Amino acid sequence: MKRTDKAATGMAALTPRERDVIGYVAAGKPNKVIALELGISMRTIETHRARIFHKMGVRNAVELVRRVYAPAGAVTELLLLEPVAGLDGEAPRHPDPGRDLSGRYARAQD
C-alpha cells in the first residue's frame, strides 16, 4: 500500500483518543504535557503516537501535521519576510538591521 493510500484511509482508521492526541501533537505539545492534560500515562501517549504515525503513513510529527492540515495536492509556499531581490527592484533585507543576510553582525565602519 502506498504512503498516500495510507494517509487517505488513515484518518478514518483513527480512534477518538488518537484524534485527540493529533491535536496536541499538531500544537507541538510534548508527550509529558499531553499525558498530564489527558490524564493518561506517558507510555500510553507514546503508543498512541506510534499507532497514529503508522496509520497515517508518516515518520514524524511534521509529516503528520502536513498530511492532516494541508489539502491534498497543495503546494507548500515559503513565507518571505521581505521582498525577493529582482521582484521589486530592491535587495532583500534581514529583519535585524544589525545583521547581514548570513546572520553575522556587520562590522562598524570607521
C-alpha positions as a Markdown table, in Angstrom:
| # | Residue | x | y | z |
|---|---|---|---|---|
| 1 | Met | 0.0 | 0.0 | 0.0 |
| 2 | Lys | 1.4 | 3.4 | -1.0 |
| 3 | Arg | 2.0 | 6.1 | 1.6 |
| 4 | Thr | -0.7 | 8.3 | 0.1 |
| 5 | Asp | -3.2 | 5.5 | 0.3 |
| 6 | Lys | -2.4 | 5.0 | 3.9 |
| 7 | Ala | -3.0 | 8.7 | 4.6 |
| 8 | Ala | -6.4 | 8.7 | 2.8 |
| 9 | Thr | -7.6 | 5.7 | 4.9 |
| 10 | Gly | -5.6 | 6.7 | 8.0 |
| 11 | Met | -7.9 | 9.3 | 9.4 |
| 12 | Ala | -10.9 | 7.0 | 9.1 |
| 13 | Ala | -9.0 | 4.3 | 11.0 |
| 14 | Leu | -8.0 | 6.5 | 14.0 |
| 15 | Thr | -9.8 | 6.0 | 17.3 |
| 16 | Pro | -11.4 | 9.1 | 19.0 |
| 17 | Arg | -8.5 | 9.2 | 21.5 |
| 18 | Glu | -5.9 | 9.1 | 18.7 |
| 19 | Arg | -7.7 | 12.1 | 17.1 |
| 20 | Asp | -7.4 | 13.9 | 20.4 |
| 21 | Val | -3.7 | 13.2 | 20.5 |
| 22 | Ile | -3.2 | 14.5 | 16.9 |
| 23 | Gly | -4.5 | 17.9 | 18.1 |
| 24 | Tyr | -1.9 | 18.1 | 20.8 |
| 25 | Val | 0.9 | 16.8 | 18.5 |
| 26 | Ala | 0.0 | 19.4 | 15.9 |
| 27 | Ala | 0.2 | 22.1 | 18.7 |
| 28 | Gly | 3.7 | 21.0 | 19.4 |
| 29 | Lys | 3.0 | 19.7 | 22.9 |
| 30 | Pro | 5.5 | 17.2 | 24.4 |
| 31 | Asn | 4.3 | 13.7 | 25.4 |
| 32 | Lys | 4.5 | 14.5 | 29.1 |
| 33 | Val | 2.2 | 17.5 | 28.7 |
| 34 | Ile | -0.3 | 15.5 | 26.6 |
| 35 | Ala | -0.3 | 12.8 | 29.2 |
| 36 | Leu | -1.0 | 15.2 | 32.0 |
| 37 | Glu | -3.7 | 17.0 | 30.2 |
| 38 | Leu | -5.5 | 13.8 | 29.0 |
| 39 | Gly | -5.0 | 12.1 | 32.4 |
| 40 | Ile | -3.2 | 9.0 | 31.0 |
| 41 | Ser | 0.4 | 7.7 | 31.2 |
| 42 | Met | 3.2 | 9.0 | 29.0 |
| 43 | Arg | 3.8 | 5.4 | 27.7 |
| 44 | Thr | 0.2 | 5.4 | 26.5 |
| 45 | Ile | 0.8 | 8.6 | 24.6 |
| 46 | Glu | 3.9 | 7.1 | 23.0 |
| 47 | Thr | 1.8 | 4.1 | 21.9 |
| 48 | His | -0.9 | 6.4 | 20.5 |
| 49 | Arg | 1.7 | 8.4 | 18.6 |
| 50 | Ala | 3.3 | 5.3 | 17.1 |
| 51 | Arg | -0.1 | 3.9 | 16.0 |
| 52 | Ile | -1.1 | 7.3 | 14.5 |
| 53 | Phe | 2.2 | 7.6 | 12.6 |
| 54 | His | 1.7 | 4.0 | 11.3 |
| 55 | Lys | -2.0 | 4.5 | 10.3 |
| 56 | Met | -1.3 | 7.9 | 8.6 |
| 57 | Gly | 1.9 | 6.6 | 6.8 |
| 58 | Val | 4.2 | 9.2 | 8.3 |
| 59 | Arg | 7.5 | 9.1 | 10.1 |
| 60 | Asn | 7.4 | 12.2 | 12.3 |
| 61 | Ala | 5.2 | 14.9 | 13.7 |
| 62 | Val | 6.0 | 17.4 | 10.9 |
| 63 | Glu | 4.8 | 14.9 | 8.2 |
| 64 | Leu | 1.7 | 14.2 | 10.3 |
| 65 | Val | 0.8 | 17.9 | 10.6 |
| 66 | Arg | 1.3 | 18.4 | 6.8 |
| 67 | Arg | -0.7 | 15.3 | 6.0 |
| 68 | Val | -3.6 | 16.3 | 8.3 |
| 69 | Tyr | -3.8 | 20.0 | 7.7 |
| 70 | Ala | -2.6 | 20.5 | 4.1 |
| 71 | Pro | -5.2 | 19.9 | 1.4 |
| 72 | Ala | -4.5 | 17.0 | -1.0 |
| 73 | Gly | -2.2 | 18.2 | -3.8 |
| 74 | Ala | -1.5 | 21.5 | -2.2 |
| 75 | Val | 1.9 | 23.1 | -2.8 |
| 76 | Thr | 3.5 | 24.5 | 0.3 |
| 77 | Glu | 4.8 | 28.0 | -0.2 |
| 78 | Leu | 7.6 | 29.8 | 1.6 |
| 79 | Leu | 6.7 | 32.7 | 3.8 |
| 80 | Leu | 9.0 | 35.6 | 2.8 |
| 81 | Leu | 9.7 | 38.3 | 5.4 |
| 82 | Glu | 10.9 | 40.8 | 2.8 |
| 83 | Pro | 10.6 | 41.0 | -1.0 |
| 84 | Val | 13.0 | 38.9 | -3.0 |
| 85 | Ala | 15.6 | 40.8 | -5.0 |
| 86 | Gly | 14.5 | 41.3 | -8.5 |
| 87 | Leu | 10.8 | 41.2 | -7.9 |
| 88 | Asp | 10.5 | 44.8 | -6.9 |
| 89 | Gly | 14.0 | 46.1 | -7.7 |
| 90 | Glu | 15.2 | 46.1 | -4.1 |
| 91 | Ala | 17.6 | 43.7 | -2.4 |
| 92 | Pro | 16.1 | 41.6 | 0.5 |
| 93 | Arg | 16.6 | 43.0 | 4.0 |
| 94 | His | 17.3 | 41.0 | 7.1 |
| 95 | Pro | 14.7 | 41.6 | 9.9 |
| 96 | Asp | 17.5 | 42.6 | 12.2 |
| 97 | Pro | 19.3 | 45.5 | 10.6 |
| 98 | Gly | 22.4 | 45.0 | 12.7 |
| 99 | Arg | 23.0 | 41.6 | 11.0 |
| 100 | Asp | 23.7 | 40.8 | 7.3 |
| 101 | Leu | 21.8 | 38.1 | 5.4 |
| 102 | Ser | 24.3 | 35.4 | 6.6 |
| 103 | Gly | 23.2 | 36.1 | 10.2 |
| 104 | Arg | 26.5 | 37.7 | 11.3 |
| 105 | Tyr | 26.7 | 41.1 | 12.8 |
| 106 | Ala | 28.0 | 43.7 | 10.4 |
| 107 | Arg | 31.3 | 45.4 | 11.4 |
| 108 | Ala | 31.2 | 49.0 | 12.4 |
| 109 | Gln | 32.6 | 51.3 | 9.8 |
| 110 | Asp | 35.3 | 53.8 | 10.9 |
